[in-house]
Amino acid sequence: MPPRPLAKINKIDPAELKMLKKRIDIAMALIIVSAALLLTRLWYLQIYRGDEYAKLSEINRIRIQEIAAPRGNILDRTGQPIITNRPRFNVVWNREDAPNPDEVIKDLAKILHEDISVLLDRIRAATENPRYMPTRLKEDIDWETLAAIENKHLTLPGVRIEVMPSRDYLYGDFASHLVGYLAEISPAELKEKQYASYQSGDQVGKQGVEKIFEQYLKGEKGRNYLEVDVHGFQQRQMQLQEPFPGNDLHLTLDIELQRVAEEAMADKAGAVVVMEVNTGNLLVMHSSPPLHLQEFVGGISQTAWDRLLNDPLNPLLDKTIQGQYPPGSTFKIVTALAAISEGVITPDATFFCGGSLNFGNRRYGCWKKGGHGTVDFQRALIESCDVYFYSVGMRLGVDRIAKYANNLGLGKKTGIDLEHEKSGMIPSTAWKQQRYKEKWQEGETLSVAIGQGYVLTTPLQLCRLTAAVVNGGTLYRPQLVSSVTAPDGKTMKTFSPVSEGKILGSAHSLGLIKEALVGVVNSPGGTAKVVALPDVLIGGKTGTAQVVRLAQVEGLGEKAIPYKYRDHAWFTSFAPAEKPEIAVTVLVEHGQHGGSAAGPVAKAVFKKYFELKNGNKTAPEATPPPVAPDEKEE
Amino acid sequence: MLRFDRRLLLNFDWVLIGAVLAVALVGLANIYSSTHLYTNVGTPLYLKELTYYLFGAAVALLIVSIDYRVLLTLNYPLYIGMILLLLFALVFGKTIAGAQRWINLGFFRLQPSEPAKLILVITLASYYYRKETGKGFTLLDLAVPALLTGLPFILIAKQPDLGTGLLLGFIFVSMTLFVKLRWTTLATLLCGGLSAIPIAWKFFLKPYQRQRVETFLNPENDPLGTGYHIIQSKIAVGSGLIFGKGYLQGTQGQLDFLPERHTDFAFSVWAEEWGFFGSVLLIICYFFMILWGLNIAISARDKFGVLLAFGVVSLIFWQAFINLAMVMGLLPVVGVPLPFISYGGSSLLTNLAGLGLLMNIRMRRYMGTS
């Protein structure tokens, strides 16, 4: 660089070089020490505590996303699906992907037919969630909305569709109380031992078989191992563990029969129970009005819940097992069996019914005000003569009636696989003493003998009782589920009929009662002639359960009595008489007449049952014999 | 114009070239690993870095070709140019991550605080060479170099870039200790320095700077906030174990858990993917280069060469040591890059220029007075 001469620089002088060299040596030593320090630190981090950090880095990068398992199907006894699964589409929002969220939300609100504030509220409620977690804006959209969103996909950045398995109710509200519904697991349930493997947000059976058989139905959740970055956004899928579907539940219910029962009860509140008399399998379990299961999908709204709570027809109550009603005259089966078995009467012994019986200083009336005249055992049951059973009841005493009633499964739970079953009520002297600290009044026995007073039964109890009386005396435990099968078809578990033992009463006495019950439907004076079918012999017993004491409604015409004070109507029956197969019990709340309100429901069920059995041959309808208009059977 | 002596070529320092090439290869491979997943637009960063390397090599060659002694006359113009650049950056600089550090040159964003380090080395070497004192420097003698260091220190600390500012201080202290100090001066400085720490803590450190130091002392206090860097870096280094997770397989680096992984935390990526084995290799390579630089210093033909070489070595050493200690959790997080490994054109150019100076001094060690 010629223009700028280098400064005059002398070579370094040896003395100074020596001194500088000493300092360079010190510097070298310090540098080596610092290198050693760094290497030691490296050893400490990577080797001494390496495993610890390796574990931390694993946790850092893998997020496990759970995939809900398709729940097991619920099938009827012929294997026809009743409840399956369908995909449910939710609209989710990922704000990270949207450059201009306000516009997008505005457009989306239009498509969803929602007010924009509803969507914004949801987004606001989710601000505490991690950023990668999408916000659910609307659940379970229909196909039309789905298509609209898919079409506008490009103009809606950040909006995505999430697919979740959800229950598909193929027959709507079919057997709604029995199957129950699903909902998000509650904080209280999460603390229970049986839900130990569940997490917040999981769907769980809340009622009915969905709850009882939860462990079979739920399946195994799948797992998606996602590699994520520091912001939690998914980078790639590392491993996918497919969910394992739940097991299928084969109910004992018969779709066709249940539907007939539901149709017949469409405008009535009450219950229908149909049981195979020789197995205890339930073919129909219907409580009316049904629940609208669709309302429960994704959580029931407060307004819908309030409506259910305040509905006078009480749809939340499963009337088959939770409805407790006085059995009325159907209870005469119990009194009759007790009387014959205990020998307090002979079948031929007659009583005179003049329309009432005086006992103590009270008059106990018969439902037929004019009286039945002279009645024997058969006629007393067929025509449901109250005076006859007052007399028989007095001879028996309440405790002997209670003994037979309990023996027939009344006054205690049947043990069906459903929750919240009620046990009904069979009074006795000991019970009254304990409950009211009072002595039993003889007059009360008269009420009990005709199924009034303290006596309460559930429709299921009466059905089982009927089955036991006509099947030769075996009391079966009611069954709802016949088997559980794995998704590959393998049978996991079968439920065989469970006998709870023989009931009291000889075959002869049971035969006498059965014969009389056939007469109820088929003989001229019978209270249920309306039920008779031409080619099948049906037997049964009607009943009317007083809701209020007669005095309160005395003098009012039938139509003038307020709905809630009207009597409940019962009909419990079986067929075919020669070799009974099914027992059908119908309760119509405030239906007033067992024969005319409850009878036709049973008749429809019988008709369908035998149609199905005989290969869909439709039996010609017989014109029902006219019912005397002035008579109100009890 | 270039008086290029053939003897110079004979004295070409192949050891230094070899060491730098080894470290450069590690640096490029590492930048590829830490950025290949995330650069979707424009030139991949490892290619950019390669360009800087080539450009830097050319600059270094140019420096090699000019006798280093010319710097004795050029030092003040260089110094003034540096101050002007720093002022310019402060006033018109581009703000990245809240700091005004860059000057946009169109094709290149220059971070003037990087060349400032090297220019300070040149300035101090020149000053100490001229100011020869037999008995050692008095406190008063230190006033001028302290001012020379203090001015860029303030300008850089104001950006704010405390790491680079402190680095200037370390260079000043190292070089001053290297030339002779009187004992009294040393003692006074030590006492003054120690008493200055609490005052600086209270009045000069910005809240985020104080927070960084506090976080360093206790990172688990705020694992997602300020402690995050340290924790994630330690996880990355520690989880490398003996042989590492494999090239491009480091989860901490690849998945964005590690912040600033191609710049300040580049070594964490290396340590995660190559383990203890690869890390030791790199550190040995590195410190060999540094020690070799000291060897160059002591073999220089004149005192200016010794001071200059020592200054360059102290510049590279302090950056390396502070960065490595920081990513291993031994020092608080300060923005000091790892020379030749961290991505960044300004830093690379500066360090390559420094190496050019070393080579320059090495090649001219046998030259006579001219």
HADDOCK unambig.tbl for C-alpha pairs under 7 A between the chains (distance, minus, plus):
assign (segid A and resid 1 and name CA) (segid B and resid 1 and name CA) 5.83 0.50 0.50
assign (segid A and resid 1 and name CA) (segid B and resid 2 and name CA) 6.54 0.50 0.50
assign (segid A and resid 6 and name CA) (segid B and resid 69 and name CA) 6.07 0.50 0.50
assign (segid A and resid 6 and name CA) (segid B and resid 70 and name CA) 5.40 0.50 0.50
assign (segid A and resid 7 and name CA) (segid B and resid 69 and name CA) 6.72 0.50 0.50
assign (segid A and resid 7 and name CA) (segid B and resid 72 and name CA) 6.77 0.50 0.50
assign (segid A and resid 9 and name CA) (segid B and resid 369 and name CA) 6.50 0.50 0.50
assign (segid A and resid 10 and name CA) (segid B and resid 302 and name CA) 6.35 0.50 0.50
assign (segid A and resid 10 and name CA) (segid B and resid 369 and name CA) 6.19 0.50 0.50
assign (segid A and resid 11 and name CA) (segid B and resid 301 and name CA) 5.45 0.50 0.50
assign (segid A and resid 11 and name CA) (segid B and resid 302 and name CA) 4.46 0.50 0.50
assign (segid A and resid 12 and name CA) (segid B and resid 301 and name CA) 6.15 0.50 0.50
assign (segid A and resid 12 and name CA) (segid B and resid 302 and name CA) 4.32 0.50 0.50
assign (segid A and resid 12 and name CA) (segid B and resid 303 and name CA) 5.39 0.50 0.50
assign (segid A and resid 21 and name CA) (segid B and resid 298 and name CA) 6.21 0.50 0.50
assign (segid A and resid 23 and name CA) (segid B and resid 178 and name CA) 6.51 0.50 0.50
assign (segid A and resid 24 and name CA) (segid B and resid 294 and name CA) 6.72 0.50 0.50
assign (segid A and resid 28 and name CA) (segid B and resid 291 and name CA) 6.46 0.50 0.50
assign (segid A and resid 38 and name CA) (segid B and resid 325 and name CA) 6.67 0.50 0.50
assign (segid A and resid 39 and name CA) (segid B and resid 280 and name CA) 6.77 0.50 0.50
assign (segid A and resid 42 and name CA) (segid B and resid 276 and name CA) 6.88 0.50 0.50
assign (segid A and resid 43 and name CA) (segid B and resid 276 and name CA) 6.95 0.50 0.50
assign (segid A and resid 45 and name CA) (segid B and resid 237 and name CA) 6.75 0.50 0.50
assign (segid A and resid 45 and name CA) (segid B and resid 238 and name CA) 4.55 0.50 0.50
assign (segid A and resid 46 and name CA) (segid B and resid 237 and name CA) 6.42 0.50 0.50
assign (segid A and resid 46 and name CA) (segid B and resid 238 and name CA) 4.10 0.50 0.50
assign (segid A and resid 46 and name CA) (segid B and resid 239 and name CA) 6.34 0.50 0.50
assign (segid A and resid 46 and name CA) (segid B and resid 240 and name CA) 6.13 0.50 0.50
assign (segid A and resid 46 and name CA) (segid B and resid 241 and name CA) 4.55 0.50 0.50
assign (segid A and resid 46 and name CA) (segid B and resid 242 and name CA) 6.67 0.50 0.50
assign (segid A and resid 46 and name CA) (segid B and resid 276 and name CA) 6.17 0.50 0.50
assign (segid A and resid 47 and name CA) (segid B and resid 241 and name CA) 5.72 0.50 0.50
assign (segid A and resid 47 and name CA) (segid B and resid 242 and name CA) 6.61 0.50 0.50
assign (segid A and resid 49 and name CA) (segid B and resid 238 and name CA) 6.89 0.50 0.50
assign (segid A and resid 50 and name CA) (segid B and resid 238 and name CA) 4.80 0.50 0.50
assign (segid A and resid 50 and name CA) (segid B and resid 239 and name CA) 5.47 0.50 0.50
assign (segid A and resid 50 and name CA) (segid B and resid 241 and name CA) 5.36 0.50 0.50
assign (segid A and resid 51 and name CA) (segid B and resid 239 and name CA) 6.81 0.50 0.50
assign (segid A and resid 53 and name CA) (segid B and resid 235 and name CA) 4.98 0.50 0.50
assign (segid A and resid 53 and name CA) (segid B and resid 238 and name CA) 5.16 0.50 0.50
assign (segid A and resid 53 and name CA) (segid B and resid 239 and name CA) 4.79 0.50 0.50
assign (segid A and resid 54 and name CA) (segid B and resid 238 and name CA) 6.68 0.50 0.50
assign (segid A and resid 54 and name CA) (segid B and resid 239 and name CA) 3.90 0.50 0.50
assign (segid A and resid 56 and name CA) (segid B and resid 235 and name CA) 6.67 0.50 0.50
assign (segid A and resid 57 and name CA) (segid B and resid 235 and name CA) 6.15 0.50 0.50
assign (segid A and resid 57 and name CA) (segid B and resid 239 and name CA) 6.55 0.50 0.50
assign (segid A and resid 57 and name CA) (segid B and resid 252 and name CA) 6.77 0.50 0.50
assign (segid A and resid 61 and name CA) (segid B and resid 251 and name CA) 6.97 0.50 0.50
assign (segid A and resid 228 and name CA) (segid B and resid 255 and name CA) 6.69 0.50 0.50
assign (segid A and resid 229 and name CA) (segid B and resid 255 and name CA) 4.51 0.50 0.50
assign (segid A and resid 229 and name CA) (segid B and resid 256 and name CA) 5.21 0.50 0.50
assign (segid A and resid 229 and name CA) (segid B and resid 257 and name CA) 6.07 0.50 0.50
assign (segid A and resid 230 and name CA) (segid B and resid 255 and name CA) 6.66 0.50 0.50
assign (segid A and resid 230 and name CA) (segid B and resid 256 and name CA) 5.33 0.50 0.50
assign (segid A and resid 230 and name CA) (segid B and resid 257 and name CA) 4.43 0.50 0.50
